[in-house]
Amino acid sequence: MSALCAAQPSRPPREPSDVLDAEQAVLGALLVDNRGFAHVADLSREVFSSELHGEIFAAIKAEISAGNAADIVTVGERLRRAGYGGDAIAHLARLAANVPSAARAGALRRETARARHR
């Protein structure tokens, strides 16, 4: 073992739920806003722990590489053609819906402020 490895503290292994949460956050963010794709373009489907997440990422990558928008409709169509059913399409909708965004945060803040003033 090198001195560098011995000197660095070991990290606890990540829990599987942490990995899935991270995958869902990345995929959801990409479905909502494709501009972030450049940050993860070098990834491949194999890095995802879920086969479905790997397939979703591959579909997003293919759509963006073809110059198309990668959204629930276009990615969902690719999944359908690959033999994934309605559950996969519903999962896409959940991924996109659960992504916090600046716009959603602003709307939530405004709603919260209105509720306080009632």
Secondary structure, DSSP 8 states (H G I E B T S, - for coil): --HHHHHS-------HHHHHHHHHHHHHHHHH-GGGGGGTTT--GGG-SSHHHHHHHHHHHHHHHTT---SHHHHHHHHHHTT--HHHHHHHHHHHHT---HHHHHHHHHHHHHHHT-
